[in-house]
């Protein structure tokens, strides 16, 4: 799959991330990049795909819930620490 060139970087947040939280964020990032790659690799001559918006919104709601759980498991720290 021809993807968009991306440079993997550590997350620059002011959270102390437990290792499992960091891995979950990386998994979510990778899944979203896969979806973006699928969209980018679509044949430009193909007819637009008609999709019911509810499953799409449900997908984003799932990622939002997972992200909330990850952030809830982290501890905020001051930027200077």
C-alpha positions in Angstrom: 0.0 0.0 0.0 1.5 3.3 -1.0 1.2 5.4 2.1 1.9 9.0 3.0 5.5 9.4 4.2 5.4 9.8 8.0 8.1 10.2 10.5 7.3 8.4 13.7 8.0 10.6 16.7 7.6 10.3 20.4 4.5 11.9 21.8 5.3 15.4 23.0 2.8 15.7 25.7 2.9 16.9 29.3 1.6 13.6 30.6 3.5 10.9 32.3 2.4 8.0 30.1 2.5 4.5 31.4 4.0 2.1 28.9 0.6 0.5 28.1 -1.0 3.9 27.4 1.8 4.8 25.0 1.3 1.5 23.2 -2.4 2.1 22.9 -1.9 5.6 21.5 0.6 4.2 18.9 -2.0 1.5 17.9 -4.7 4.2 17.5 -2.3 6.4 15.5 -1.4 3.4 13.2 -5.0 2.5 12.6 -5.9 6.0 11.7 -2.9 6.2 9.3 -4.1 3.0 7.7 -7.5 4.5 7.1 -5.8 7.6 5.6 -3.7 5.4 3.4 -6.7 3.6 2.1 -8.4 6.9 1.2 -5.3 8.2 -0.5 -4.8 5.1 -2.5 -8.3 5.0 -3.9 -8.6 5.1 -7.7 -9.3 8.8 -8.5 -11.5 7.6 -11.5 -13.7 5.5 -9.4 -17.2 6.7 -8.5 -17.5 8.2 -5.0 -18.4 5.5 -2.4 -21.6 6.2 -0.7 -21.4 5.3 2.9 -23.8 5.6 5.7 -22.4 8.2 8.1 -23.4 6.3 11.3 -20.7 3.6 11.1 -18.1 6.3 10.3 -19.2 8.3 13.3 -19.2 5.2 15.4 -15.6 4.5 14.4 -14.5 8.0 15.6 -16.5 7.6 18.8 -14.7 4.3 19.5 -11.3 6.0 19.1 -12.4 9.0 21.2 -13.5 6.6 24.0 -10.2 4.7 23.8 -8.3 8.0 23.8 -10.2 9.2 26.9 -9.4 5.9 28.7 -5.7 6.3 27.9 -5.6 9.9 29.0 -7.5 9.1 32.2 -4.8 6.5 33.0 -2.0 9.2 32.7 -0.8 11.7 35.1 -0.5 15.4 34.1 2.8 17.1 34.8 4.0 20.6 34.5 5.8 21.4 31.2 8.9 22.4 33.2 9.3 19.1 35.1 
